[in-house]
Amino acid sequence: MKNPAARAAAFPRSEIRVLFDRAAAREGAIRLEVGEPSFKTPDHIVEAAAEAARAGHTGYGPNGGLAGLRELLSHKIARVDGFTAPPENIVVTPGGMNALFSCFLALLDPGDEVLIPTPGFPNLDHIVRLLGGRPVFYPLSAADGFLPDPDRLASLVTGRTSMLFVNTPANPTGAVYPAGLMQNLVELCDRSDLWLLSDEVYDELILDEDAVHTSAARYDTAGRVITVYSFSKVYAMTGWRVGYAAAPGPVAGLLSKLQEPQVSCPSTISQKAAEAALLGPREPIRAMLDAYRRRRRAALAAASEAGLSFVAPAGTMYMLVRVETGGRSMIRFALDLLDDHGVSVAPGSVFGPGGEGYVRISLAADDLRIVEGLHRLAAAVRVGS
């Protein structure tokens, strides 16, 4: 029998999913490993989807998404993210991950290099390799608030570099990039003739009330910025799988075309739910944001009290905590923490080489479990150090 494709066989399983499955089998485990909102999708969204299904919105839709949803997204981007994206420049996808994959598929040729942050969002380097590209990590330092240095980035650009990937508000660091930095990054891409792929799926999850999200596309004058968003975290709609990309016209056309061989089209019912999310009351969305801000305050206080080293997140629903593993690998430390202390966290190794020595705490759990989990983590670090 023939073997599977080498690139598929070599693709590693997510370490977060390893912890996810292990923790699911342990009764009473404190689940801090995955970015799954603890809230149910607001009722008005669920009801709108059910009504849409009964009304017959159960067939195929356009490759790039329903016209009505793309019109609403154009208004949302102008209101929230501060730049103009006409409906024809917006492509709806089955989740933000599909949008990211399609962007790499559309823009990378074999051998192209992509600048990727570390610690950074997992799986991106594997996607680049699957498509024949070469990921080049650029390090983010806790001492710099996990913000990229444009000069250091410029030193990594070669004749094969085709894209810079940025993520703000950032998973797993929680960093929110200031406006001046975003402008500098766009200017760097202009000088170096690079695509800039900006993952901004947490644009409305700003936890530090003094922080402000600024989209890279606000500074795009050359048609090189592609921005990816999602309904998953802001609206507690992870299972509905609705994401979208805002791109220059020619790139948007490519992304829409590439939906056909991948998924045909995004779910029509899920898109109707997304329309309801944009049109419906904001009170449930504000309540979720308020809860995340409260959990952040509780996490910062608990981590400080327990003597843990961390950088306070300005956005998202995550916090990186520094740990000593006693010589163990990050995944081994995380598995031992779950087995011995009943706490599941995301090992930093999943976030690239810059994640070594960290674990990611999710603020999706309730306040008391976050606090208890951090105290147990501190106890485990003391025992293992």
Buried (B, 14 or more C-beta within 10 A) or exposed (E): EEEEEEEEEEBEEBBBEBBBEBBEEEEEBBBBBBBBBBBEBBEBBBEBBEEBBEEEBEEEBBBBBBEEBBBBBBEBBEEBBBBEBEBBBBBBBBBBBBBBBBBBBBBBEEEBBBBBBBBBBBBBBBBBBBBEBBBBBBBBEBEEBBBBBBEEBEEEBEEEBBBBBBBBBBBBBBBBBBBEBBBBBBEBBBEBEBBBBBBBBBBBBBBBEEBEBBBBBBBBEEEBBBBBBBBBBBBBBBEBBBBBBBBBEEBBBBBBBBBEEBBEBBBBBBBBBBBBBBEBEEEBBEEBBEBBBBBBEBBBEBBEEBEBBBBBBBBBBBBBBBBBBEEEEBBBBBBBBBEEBBBBBBBBBBBBEBBBBBBBBBBBBEBEBBBBBBBBBBBBBEEBE
